[in-house]
Amino acid sequence: MFTRFSTPQNFLLLIAFAMPVAFSTWMALLNNFVIEAASFTGKEIGILQSLREVPGFLAFTVVFVLLLIREQRFAVVSLVLLGVGVALTGFFPSAVGLYATTVLMSIGFHYLETINQSLTLQWLPKDQAAHFMGKAMAVKGAAAVISFGGVWLLLDQLQIEFKWVYLLFGAVTMGLGVLLWLAFPSFSHGPQQHKKIILKRRYWLYYLLTFFSGARRQIFVVFAGFLMVEKFGYSAGQIALLFLFNHFFNLFFAAKIGKWIGKIGERRALTIEYVGLVLVFVSYGLVESSEIAAVLYVVDHLFFAFAIAIRTYFQKIASPEDIASTAGVSFTINHIAAVVLPVLLGLVWLTMPAAVFFIGAALAGGSLILSQLIPDSPKAGEETRHARLNRLATDKA
């Protein structure tokens, strides 16, 4: 019975559950905790978020760590490190302390996300990947619902201190990491992965889509939540409820969206996402109602499920042995903007908060233009629509 449970798919789904238990708690509490405990302004939150993204920027180093430890085991070590960082956060309520625990947590989180993406693309057939990624997002949604519901109960109803909430959820993630280590055997990874940094010209569109995606995500993660707290006065419990609502969507619809992306193709899915994001970011810059801001916050989050399309696009065009290395490189590219933008936009925020979201709209517009280059059926040799047209022209000649 237990042996039947110990499959690669269940390993990935259990990681998908364990990660949000800690990280969702950290996200839900962050803005209120840093304002109440450390008197953060836009400047300090920008610095903290930039520091949080430094490990993501260095994710390419995963290929060197894999010289010493298998991907599967490294994923578990990273999960435990994430739990430790979150568990310690509430015990260091100062700028320096929060910067330190954030970096610790972030090392675990970003290495875990890198390896998890790599293993998913290696272990899943191409025709099943989008649906499975949607299913994994649904599992993440379930974990996040439990976490946010627990945060709301512990803070708003039971009046538990921030530090004990951080400790509880961080410890749960650590425990699940130990379970993953003990309960699952080592699985075959398929093709032998390169243990060096891989950069290929034919992946250029994937790299650019990843870069713009990272920039867009930072504006949501850093400044949309900060807007809710600073401008509209949302409490930690209310923010947790907003997150709770967001992840209810993932719980019930993410798997269906993943399956739908597999049917309509990556270009159409990303077109829908980016048109919606342009409208959402412009609305963020203009909103004056706390209720409308909450609606925008929820709608913004819904579009995250569509990011599956960038990963499945890469899986279709990639050489199988490039996946682990390119997963690390893509996370680094994703975080180039993430390291710089929070600090720069934190300074913009001090004088004109709306401008931050108008910049986000421009970034979404850039992503929309790039997404139109994805072919109907991407594959090696047909990474972009231009590549297909060039090949057809050559064949005719």
Steps between C-alpha positions, in 0.01 A plus 500: 500500500769745607721388211225583254487849651876555455493611135677793331166674445408475869845622598444812290147548634615471862769761435229713339303472825789549743650814345196731538445396863806707592526746213132600493516572872810715449327691220173549689668641810784694341353845432325531834792354696764727349285810546390421856820341632772683306330822375586429137429754225505442124880536509559217751245264344666559164841408645358190670331382182814559296701297750235229480557474128882476512491118550267482200751701299766245600282199412733413210742367766266202541699321227811511719315374809373208289859383467476409871137393554220358286219735398235310693694513829596862445132587464431357846796683658377824346149442636632454854712815469188693393321377811788600728512853357125554549502349851768749612348813340283613791786485750702774324270807473760748375615609157826302517329196652227500237753539221697200634205263548358604164822405320510165685140424410556614144799272441282201579203630303684586178712188483184296567306674223789453257537127569124443514458654155788293364368171640148569375619561144726193514256255655176597321417424133447812289134422439435474876720780635255792479220302667734375774635851565143615538436214743813599695370858517172364636692316772691820576166675519374246753811548716471877474131489596591305812788739579308823445199367685730405787665842499161673514383271783817534706542877458148641482311251713752360748730806515817290472826696457662521159809306608307191606306494173823517301650224718202267464472506122876494446525190719223324305693551175816367663312190613364437151856528367611223735207286379603552136856395580394181679196387300613529138773304321732662248333514160657486156540846350483391135775651278826587674493872574779744415702605804598834347328826413308474174408806293370439149404756238191303398352543850510880474122548501464283809768705675324830418156375605656383826667838559178696450308251712741556788462877477121477497492261794704736716252782461220273617695333781663816637273793428145371452495359854674809636233716334229305680661558840645851466227673297190307598591384852439127458589294810713184495185293541330676208806451278498132596134478395584657163773243450255235612254601231777507239606146578146368506506579129819300451354213701194464277611632161880481455497139374226589252699804380808282455300251292344788303845647424599160362206526258514865385878535492751725670463810280124534552527438874772761547311751285202475735727538803688807379198690369337447838811614686527826308144584609564390859818705545349816353206455737736459798647840420159667493308319775365697797261240645621231740232261368603546136866465601415164660330385179806602297725314742301181451478535121876571483572178683272295275727565205793323667360163391554600137878510560492122453507580128856642516629177655320266262625712207856440620441128554387469136801680350774378738753222465422260791854517642481883523206514742673506841762755398251720316262491797773662709590748227133593449456572870805726486357682197163521675668670795723750320213749509389367837826600670499852359132597467385489865766750610452734203122482508505535879653844445241579231233393747605770746399776254245341262364152585277492189807517273615163632189335358515688171852359458347158566247559221786583261682178595184298440466667160856395414418141597190513280708598194755225566235232552375549145825347372415156644402257222181292504701182557839592649779242481874480452577684177173693515551704817338813353257578219786667312706182524217307338458759225874502432505120481204495259668762281822296495310181408324676212827643370 
